[in-house]
């Protein structure tokens, strides 16, 4: 076989092409290898970061919970102890003054006080009481003299009683000879005093224990004559000869202490309670379980079946600690702190699963982030491989044409170019080719230089942009999920109510919004409804929204004790209290419009306060169309003025009546011609609702009407709706 000879041109051409091909193949293999390693390491690093983040988050959440529990325990114990210490000081002050009066009778004139059995006495005014046994025997001149002289104590009783304004409390003295001098305080100053005719003070626990101890004592919880749970601080007093003459005392309604231990709870599962020096739970924020108040006065230290027994011993001993307990089938973190001056202890708990709940949420978020990063890296790897293959093909074609045209001149620059490309293939993107031939080879070298520079800049820019987008998207996604979780759900608690049908929705204009709605039961018969709109949009409005919602709901819940006490719930006071709270440290000068109402499910009585919000609509069953609920006097929006006062209004609903609440995102929704939806279109849409339509269908009809009006126009404001059909 004849050997084929190749001239220098062919050899140069072959050499050039083969060198270029091998160089780019090497570059592709090395790039693919490094990209694959980068991909695997990125995934491994993401998993490691996720695991470390979860471990840190769990430890941090537990430590934070322990610190907050400890702080709350010491704060509440100090507040309760201060309240009880005030009772003790006041009782002793009364005892000291009555001692002084009895020891110096010539310095005082006899005073005649109204007899509660014979005259009408109102709260806040002093009066005298004689037991039936004393009246039966006859009130002697000597007893009248002692009673008239002792009545000079009313000056001190007045001063003491003023310190309990707004609470149920009674300050008094009880003589061993059979009379009492009292002043009662309560929320209603105009209410007449009611006093049992057969009451014998010398048989009451505060009298017998103080007489027996001959010193100041604090009683166990007992039922006061006004029928509220009370605790008394009592001190004995003496006559001019130093003999026991009676007892001075102050009692207080435990409901005020109950409000103190239930406010600012750390979470949905938290429990606050007070343990007496006898190991009995005397006040608790829960009605059932180990930490509820027992009707049988159970000593928790003797409950050997409960892990709490050991900690109850420590609490009675005046110790403080934070521990993890398994009680009633659940794990709790318990923190407690002593009240040394009265021998009580305050405890607060929260379930462990609630503490580490954010960790589970973080795990889900981190898994999503890892998956997104994996997809991004795979896409980037695929794009780079395509770019490399296309570049190789173009360069090979171009080299083949240049090699044919000037192979001899091309040999040396090709070698230089090949060596340079090999260096680039190793990952050295800072390497620059310096070839000066005055032809396409020099252009090729410049192109390679530009390609490496562009590639380097592209990788840097892509990495930065990808990281920024992922971070922002993740943060906004978390914020959106948090905000959505703060709004109540109709399912399952409110979905099958026989008294009403309820539906609500909030559609933010951005990732997070400033509108909010809320509904909750204040007790078995009263449903609270709220629709509000915070000034502005975005994250700032969302944060102010969460604060406003929390303040209003907490104040409403606290005030709902009025139902238990038989008093009227004052919505205006709730709104004024919320306004004052929002004005504190409101440096951004944000405000919120609020419509807040309470519906009595028994009779359809609907009380409400409109703080600058859009007027809702109502349709009575006897009428075929909706009408706006407008009031002549408009209330100020919340968060603007400390002097703002609010007026409460009422309307009555019958079975089949409908209420519709909304924010201005509905009526001010604009189409492409900048025309607003307005109140008349909203009323028309609602009037088209057929009789018997449920609340969810009503919201769907209104939203469809708004979307049809807006067309392709972008949503400019948050849209919130709440509908209620009263069934009676």
Buried (B, 14 or more C-beta within 10 A) or exposed (E): EEEEEEEEEEEBBEBBBEBBBEBBEBBBEBBBEEBEEEBEEBBEEBEEEBEEBBEEBBEEBBEEBBEBBBEBBBBBBEBBBEBBBBBBBBBBBBBBBBBBBBEEBEEBEBBEBBBBBEEEBEBBBBBBBBBEEBBEEEBEEEBEEBBBBBBBBBEBBBBBBEBBEEBBBBBBBBBBBBBBBBBBBBEEEEEEBEBEEEBBBBEBEBBBBBBEEEEBBBBBBBEBBBEBBBBBBBBBBBBEEEEEBBBBBBBBBBBBBBEBBBEEBBEEBBBBBBBBBBBBBBBBBBEEEBBBBBEEBBBBBEBEEBBBBEBBBBBBEBEBEBBEBEBEEEEBBBBBBBBEEBBBBBBBBBBBEBBBBBBEBBBEBBEEBBEBBBEBBEEBBEEBBEBBEEBBEEBBEBBBEBBEEBBEBBBEBBEBBBEBBBBBBBEEBEBBBEBEBEBBBBBBBEBBBEBBEEBEEEEEEEEEEBEEEBEEEBEBBBBBBEBEEBBBEBEEEBEEBEBBBBBBBBBBBBBBBBBBBBBBBBEEEBBBBBBBBBBBBBBBBBBBBBBBBBBBBBBBBBBBBBBEEEEEBBBBBBBBBBBBBBBEEBEEEBBBBBBBBBBBBEEBBBBBBBBBBBBBBBBBBEEEEBEEBEEEEEBBBBBBEEEBEBBBBEBEBEEBBBBBBBBBBBBBBBBEEEEBBBBEBBBEBBEEBEEEBBBBBBBBBBBEBBEEBBEEBEBBBBBBBBBBBBBB
